[in-house]
Amino acid sequence: MGKGQELYNKAKKVIPGGTQLLSKRPEMWAPDIWPSYYSKAKGCEVWDLDGRHYYDFSIMGVGANVLGYAFDEVDAVAKEAIDNGSMCTLNAPEEEYLAEKLLELHPWAGGVRYTKSGGEAMSMAARIARAYTKKDIVLVCGYHGWHDWYLSANLVKGDPLADVHLQGLAPAGVPRGLAGTNLIFHYNNIEEFNKIVAENEGNIAAVIMEPIRNDYPEDDFLGKIRKITKEKGIVLVFDEITAGFRLCAGGSHKVLGVEPDMAIFAKAMTNGYPLAAIIGTDEVMQAAQITFISSTFWTERIGLAASLKTIECYEKYNVAAHQEKVGKRVRDIWTKFADKYGIKIHIFGILPLLHFGFEYDNPRAFKTYFTQEMLKEGFLAANGVYASLAHTDEALDKYEDACDSVFGKIGDIIKAGKNIEKELDGPVCHAGFERLN
């Protein structure tokens, strides 16, 4: 029990849910032993409150630090923005500079608006699409945040969002009148999509989806959706918050070859500073002027300046190619040691956002054990790696050595026929949203 675990136990008494973000709950990793808090982060290295050092081969700031932690070039312009005043009665010129850059990267778009987080950006996108079409229903595929427009999907019978992101997302507090305004379809299932469109003919405002996340589109899935939405006057919105700036500098849809009517970028665009951008065709984005959308801190300067520099660094250092290289190396490491030690796993996801799953009856126990033992090797790690520019060959070599050791231990447990839960130093990790007490 270190300082981080002790502080987290205090936090659970004064912060409902323990943290501000579900993904950062220690219960999602290795309950009772996850370090919980950091004192310093640089590159892909992290130091906890006890001064212990780790390499981060997990989710790198929940996907926000594609260049690595405390990247000097980005931090320098953020500090300059602070020195010159992060807030003012007048507007920061970086608002216009960043808008021009985003439109340069995406010539199909004609307008840009900003928020501070991905979730509220998605909420803005849904509002603009509904204002433009004067219709209510949105069809949804993927994870898009916590706001009422999205969570309302779970007001109907069952747990529709469990199949597309997390189980157990109860819509408590979401107005029941929103039931039926958000309908779920599944990735690469065009028949299901066509059925929902036919059942709601004339009432659909938007299709809101992640263009890619865990799987690549099959059988021209995105192209078919683009064709149908154009024919029926439905706004196609791509949530690029996770995938954007991973496959190229800009939206993943540039690589996939399908242009939406709107696209949303956030954490991967800023390298750790709060900002999100909603871009869209000029015609659709003009609807932002007929519905009230406004907030003071959307005009704050630091995130705008940081994003401009982050995009410049993506292009200068060809970060997308480096992420692909890291992903291939990580995939090869997992495959090598799973084969070496007779462990059944399956690997999935795009190379910059790679995951593996244990093919056993209690996969969460295996995942927890892997995290537990990797901590002892000096790594923040679970069954996924978000690649970053900071993941150097040297760090990857050390990760390979640690994986060799931990996969070896798992192989020994399997061969001996032991119950892996008996080998845990704490409880099994959570898989979805759960109350903590």
C-alpha positions in Angstrom: 0.0 0.0 0.0 1.8 3.1 -1.3 1.0 6.8 -1.1 -1.1 6.6 -4.3 -3.3 3.8 -3.0 -3.7 5.6 0.3 -4.7 8.8 -1.4 -7.2 7.0 -3.6 -8.9 5.5 -0.6 -9.3 9.1 0.7 -10.5 10.3 -2.7 -13.3 7.7 -2.8 -14.8 9.3 0.3 -14.9 12.8 -1.1 -15.1 12.3 -4.9 -18.1 10.2 -6.0 -16.6 7.5 -8.3 -13.1 8.1 -7.0 -11.9 9.9 -10.2 -13.2 12.2 -12.9 -12.7 9.6 -15.6 -13.8 6.0 -15.6 -10.7 4.9 -17.5 -8.4 6.2 -14.7 -10.1 4.3 -11.9 -7.6 1.8 -10.4 -10.4 -0.7 -10.4 -10.2 -0.8 -14.2 -6.6 -1.9 -13.9 -5.5 -3.8 -10.8 -7.6 -2.9 -7.7 -5.6 -2.1 -4.6 -2.1 -2.2 -6.3 -2.4 0.2 -9.2 -0.3 3.4 -8.4 -3.4 5.7 -8.9 -1.5 9.0 -9.0 1.6 10.4 -10.7 4.1 13.0 -9.5 5.8 13.4 -12.9 5.5 12.2 -16.5 7.9 12.7 -19.4 8.0 10.9 -22.7 6.6 7.5 -21.9 8.0 7.5 -18.4 6.0 8.0 -15.2 6.9 8.4 -11.6 4.3 7.7 -8.9 3.9 9.4 -5.5 6.5 7.1 -3.9 9.0 8.0 -6.6 8.7 4.6 -8.3 9.5 4.7 -12.1 7.4 3.1 -14.8 7.3 2.9 -18.6 3.8 3.6 -19.8 2.8 0.9 -22.3 -0.9 1.3 -21.6 -3.1 4.1 -22.9 -0.8 7.1 -22.7 -3.0 9.7 -21.0 -6.1 7.9 -22.2 -5.0 8.5 -25.8 -4.3 12.2 -25.3 -0.4 12.1 -25.5 0.4 10.9 -28.9 3.8 12.8 -28.9 4.5 11.6 -25.3 4.2 13.3 -22.0 5.5 16.9 -21.5 6.6 17.2 -25.1 9.0 20.2 -25.1 7.9 21.9 -28.3 4.2 21.8 -27.4 4.7 22.8 -23.8 6.8 25.8 -24.9 4.0 27.4 -26.9 1.6 26.6 -24.1 3.8 28.4 -21.6 4.1 31.3 -24.0 0.3 31.5 -24.3 0.2 31.7 -20.5 2.8 34.4 -20.4 0.9 36.4 -23.0 -2.5 35.9 -21.2 -4.5 32.8 -21.5 -7.8 34.7 -21.3 -9.0 38.1 -22.4 -12.0 40.2 -23.3 -10.7 39.9 -26.9 -10.4 36.7 -28.8 -7.2 34.7 -29.2 -5.9 34.8 -32.8 -5.1 31.1 -32.5 -8.8 30.4 -32.9 -8.6 31.5 -36.6 -5.1 30.1 -37.2 -6.2 26.6 -36.0 -9.4 26.7 -38.0 -7.4 27.5 -41.2 -5.1 24.6 -40.5 -7.9 22.1 -39.9 -9.7 23.2 -43.1 -6.4 22.9 -44.9 -6.1 19.3 -43.7 -9.8 18.6 -44.6 -10.6 20.6 -47.8 -14.2 19.2 -47.8 -15.0 21.2 -44.7 -15.9 24.9 -44.5 -16.4 25.7 -40.8 -14.9 25.0 -37.4 -16.2 25.4 -33.8 -14.4 24.5 -30.5 -15.1 23.1 -27.1 -12.8 21.9 -24.4 -13.6 18.1 -24.3 -14.6 15.4 -26.7 -17.9 14.6 -25.0 -19.2 18.1 -25.2 -18.0 18.4 -28.8 -20.1 15.4 -29.7 -23.0 16.9 -28.0 -22.5 20.1 -30.0 -22.3 18.0 -33.2 -25.6 16.3 -32.4 -27.2 19.7 -31.8 -25.9 21.2 -35.0 -27.1 18.2 -37.1 -30.5 18.4 -35.5 -30.7 22.1 -36.0 -29.7 21.7 -39.7 -32.1 18.9 -40.5 -34.9 19.9 -38.1 -35.2 16.2 -37.2 -34.6 14.4 -33.9 -33.4 10.8 -34.4 -29.7 10.0 -34.5 -28.3 6.6 -35.4 -25.2 5.8 -33.5 -22.2 3.4 -33.8 -19.4 3.6 -31.2 -18.6 5.5 -28.0 -19.4 9.2 -28.0 -19.3 10.4 -24.3 -21.6 10.8 -21.3 -24.1 13.4 -22.4 -27.9 12.9 -22.4 -28.2 12.7 -26.2 -25.9 9.6 -26.2 -26.8 7.8 -23.0 -30.5 8.1 -23.9 -29.9 4.9 -26.0 -30.1 2.9 -22.8 -33.5 4.3 -21.9 -35.0 1.5 -24.0 -35.1 -2.1 -22.9 -31.8 -3.9 -22.4 -28.3 -2.4 -22.5 -27.8 -1.3 -26.1 -24.5 0.5 -25.4 -23.0 -2.6 -23.9 -22.3 -4.0 -27.4 -20.7 -0.8 -28.7 -18.6 0.3 -25.7 -19.3 -0.4 -22.0 -21.8 -2.5 -20.1 -23.8 -1.1 -17.2 -24.1 2.5 -18.3 -27.4 3.3 -16.5 -29.2 6.3 -17.9 -30.1 7.6 -14.4 -30.9 11.3 -14.6 -31.5 11.2 -18.4 -34.9 12.6 -19.3 -37.2 9.6 -20.2 -38.6 11.7 -23.0 -35.4 11.2 -25.0 -36.1 7.4 -25.3 -36.0 6.4 -29.0 -34.1 9.5 -30.1 -30.8 7.6 -30.2 -30.7 4.2 -32.0 -27.7 1.9 -32.0 -26.3 0.0 -35.0 -23.2 -2.2 -35.1 -20.0 -1.7 -37.1 -19.8 -3.5 -40.4 -23.4 -4.6 -40.2 -25.0 -2.8 -43.2 -28.1 -4.9 -43.1 -28.9 -3.7 -39.6 -28.2 -0.1 -40.6 -30.5 -0.3 -43.6 -33.3 -1.8 -41.5 -33.1 1.0 -38.9 -33.0 3.7 -41.6 -36.1 2.2 -43.3 -38.0 2.0 -40.0 -37.3 5.7 -39.3 -37.6 7.0 -42.8 -37.9 10.8 -42.9 -37.1 11.3 -39.2 -33.3 10.8 -39.0 -31.2 13.9 -38.4 -27.7 12.3 -38.3 -25.6 9.2 -38.4 -22.9 9.6 -35.7 -20.2 7.0 -35.7 -16.5 6.2 -35.2 -15.1 5.6 -38.7 -12.7 3.1 -37.3 -11.7 1.8 -33.9 -11.2 -1.9 -33.3 -11.9 -3.1 -36.8 -11.4 -2.0 -40.4 -14.4 -1.4 -42.5 -15.5 -4.4 -44.6 -17.3 -4.6 -48.0 -17.2 -0.8 -48.4 -19.2 -0.3 -45.2 -18.4 3.4 -44.8 -19.0 4.0 -48.5 -22.4 2.5 -48.4 -23.3 4.5 -45.3 -22.1 7.7 -47.1 -24.2 6.9 -50.2 -27.4 6.3 -48.1 -27.0 9.4 -46.0 -26.4 11.6 -49.0 -29.5 10.2 -50.8 -31.7 10.8 -47.7 -30.3 14.1 -46.6 -28.9 12.7 -43.3 -25.9 14.4 -41.8 -22.9 12.0 -41.5 -20.8 12.7 -38.5 -17.4 11.0 -37.9 -16.2 10.9 -34.3 -12.4 11.1 -34.8 -11.6 11.7 -31.1 -9.9 8.4 -30.7 -8.8 7.5 -34.3 -8.0 10.9 -35.6 -4.3 11.7 -36.0 -3.4 8.0 -35.5 -3.4 6.9 -39.2 -2.4 10.3 -40.6 -2.1 14.0 -39.7 -5.9 14.6 -39.6 -8.9 12.4 -39.6 -8.7 8.6 -40.2 -11.4 9.1 -42.9 -8.6 10.6 -45.1 -7.0 7.2 -45.2 -10.3 5.4 -45.4 -11.4 7.5 -48.4 -14.9 8.6 -47.2 -15.7 12.3 -46.5 -18.4 13.0 -43.8 -20.5 16.1 -43.3 -18.9 16.7 -39.9 -15.9 15.4 -38.0 -14.9 15.8 -34.4 -11.3 15.9 -33.0 -10.2 16.2 -29.4 -7.5 14.7 -27.2 -5.3 13.2 -30.0 -5.1 16.7 -31.5 -3.7 18.5 -28.4 -1.1 16.3 -26.7 -2.5 16.8 -23.3 -4.1 20.2 -23.4 -7.9 20.6 -23.3 -9.5 21.4 -26.7 -11.9 19.8 -29.1 -12.8 20.9 -32.6 -16.0 20.3 -34.6 -15.5 20.7 -38.4 -18.1 20.4 -41.1 -19.3 21.5 -44.5 -20.1 25.2 -44.6 -23.8 24.5 -45.2 -24.1 22.3 -42.1 -22.0 24.4 -39.8 -24.0 27.5 -40.5 -26.7 25.9 -38.4 -24.6 26.7 -35.4 -25.8 30.2 -35.8 -29.5 29.4 -35.5 -29.1 27.4 -32.2 -27.4 28.9 -29.1 -24.0 27.3 -28.6 -21.6 29.4 -26.4 -19.2 28.9 -23.5 -16.5 31.1 -21.9 -13.6 28.7 -21.7 -14.0 27.6 -25.3 -12.1 30.8 -26.0 -9.2 30.0 -23.7 -5.9 30.3 -25.5 -3.6 27.5 -24.3 -5.3 24.6 -25.9 -5.5 26.4 -29.2 -1.8 27.2 -29.3 -0.9 23.7 -28.1 -3.0 22.1 -30.9 -1.4 24.2 -33.6 2.1 23.1 -32.5 1.0 19.5 -32.0 -0.3 19.3 -35.6 2.9 20.8 -36.8 4.9 18.1 -34.9 2.7 15.3 -36.3 3.6 16.4 -39.8 7.3 17.2 -39.1 8.1 13.9 -37.3 5.7 11.7 -39.4 4.1 10.5 -36.2 1.6 8.3 -38.0 4.4 6.2 -39.5 6.1 5.8 -36.1 2.8 4.7 -34.4 2.4 2.1 -37.1 6.0 0.9 -36.5 5.4 0.7 -32.7 2.1 -1.2 -33.2 3.8 -3.8 -35.4 6.5 -4.3 -32.8 4.0 -4.7 -30.0 1.9 -7.1 -32.0 5.0 -9.2 -32.8 6.0 -9.2 -29.1 2.6 -10.5 -27.9 2.4 -13.1 -30.7 6.0 -14.3 -30.0 5.5 -14.9 -26.3 1.9 -16.2 -26.5 3.3 -18.9 -29.0 6.4 -19.5 -26.9 4.5 -20.2 -23.7 1.3 -21.8 -25.1 -1.1 -18.9 -24.2 -4.3 -18.5 -26.1 -4.8 -14.8 -27.1 -6.5 -12.9 -29.9 -5.1 -9.6 -31.1 -7.4 -6.8 -32.4 -7.5 -3.1 -33.2 -5.7 -0.8 -35.6 -1.9 -0.7 -35.1 -1.7 2.6 -33.2 -4.5 1.4 -30.8 -3.7 -2.3 -30.4 -5.3 -4.8 -27.9 -5.2 -8.4 -27.1 -7.6 -10.7 -25.2 -7.1 -13.8 -23.2 -9.1 -16.7 -24.6 -10.0 -18.4 -21.2 -13.1 -18.6 -19.1 -11.9 -15.8 -16.8 -10.1 -13.3 -19.1 -10.4 -10.4 -16.6 -8.4 -12.4 -14.0 -5.7 -13.0 -16.6 -5.7 -9.3 -17.5 -5.4 -8.3 -13.9 -2.5 -10.7 -13.3 -0.7 -9.4 -16.4 -1.0 -5.8 -15.1 0.0 -6.9 -11.6 3.2 -8.6 -12.8 4.1 -5.9 -15.3 3.9 -3.3 -12.5 6.6 -5.4 -10.7 8.7 -5.2 -13.9 8.3 -1.4 -13.9 5.5 -1.0 -16.5 2.1 0.5 -16.6 0.5 -2.1 -18.8 -2.6 -4.1 -19.5 -4.0 -5.7 -22.6 -3.7 -2.7 -24.8 -1.0 -0.3 -26.0 -1.7 3.2 -27.4 1.4 3.9 -29.5 3.2 7.3 -29.2 6.2 9.0 -30.6 7.8 8.5 -27.1 7.8 4.7 -27.5 11.4 4.4 -28.6 13.3 1.2 -29.7 15.0 1.2 -26.3 11.7 1.3 -24.4 10.3 -1.4 -26.7 13.3 -3.6 -26.0 12.6 -3.3 -22.2 8.9 -4.0 -22.8 9.8 -7.1 -24.7 11.9 -8.4 -21.9 9.1 -7.7 -19.4 6.5 -9.4 -21.5 8.8 -12.4 -21.9 8.9 -12.7 -18.1 5.2 -12.2 -17.4 3.9 -14.3 -20.3 6.3 -17.0 -19.0 4.7 -16.8 -15.5 1.2 -17.0 -17.1 2.3 -20.0 -19.2 3.5 -21.8 -16.0 0.2 -21.2 -14.2 -1.7 -22.6 -17.2 0.5 -25.7 -17.4 0.2 -26.3 -13.7 -3.6 -26.1 -13.9 -3.7 -23.4 -11.2 -6.5 -21.0 -10.7 -5.1 -17.6 -11.8 -7.3 -15.7 -9.3 -5.4 -17.4 -6.5 -2.2 -15.7 -7.8 -3.6 -12.2 -7.6 -2.5 -9.7 -5.0 -6.0 -8.0 -5.0 -9.4 -8.2 -6.6 -10.1 -8.8 -10.3 -10.4 -5.7 -12.4 -13.7 -4.2 -13.4 -14.9 -4.5 -17.0 -17.4 -1.7 -17.2 -19.2 1.0 -15.2 -19.8 -0.1 -11.6 -20.5 1.6 -8.3 -17.5 1.7 -6.0 -19.3 1.5 -2.7 
